[in-house]
Amino acid sequence: MASVSESLNGLLRTDGALCSALVDANSGMMLGSAGTGLDLELAAAGNTEVVRAKMRTMKSLGLTDAIEDILITLSKQYHIIRPVAAKPGIFMYLVLDKSRANLAMARRACQDAEGSLSF
C-alpha cells in the first residue's frame, strides 16, 4: 500500500507526466498533488464539474455502470481522470505531455496507483 504522496509521485514516473492530484469530487478540494505545469487547485475544481456532469448523465440514461476513467485529449496534453473505486467521490487526475506520453501505459499507471493507494 502507498500513501497519497507516494502514489502521486509514482504517477510522475510515467513517460510524459507533468503533474498529478487526488481530488475530493464532493468539495472540489485537492487531497494531494505532485508535479508542476498547471494550477492544480483550479484544475481540481474544474474537473470535479466534469465528473459530476458525467455522473448526472449516466443517471439520466439509467446506466448502472461505473466510470473507469475519463480521457480529455487536448492538442498538446492528455488529462486522465480516474475515480477511486474504493473511495466513492475521490478521483485521481494525471496530466501528460502528449508528445512524450504512451496513453495505454499512463492509463495502466493510474489503475496501478489506484489499486495501491491507502488513506
Secondary structure, 3 states (H helix, E strand, C coil): CECHHHHHHHHCCCCCEEEEEEEECCCCEEEEEEECCCCHHHHHHHHHHHHHHHHHHHHHCCCCCCCCCEEEECCCEEEEEEECCCCCCEEEEEEEECCCCCHHHHHHHHHHHHHHECC
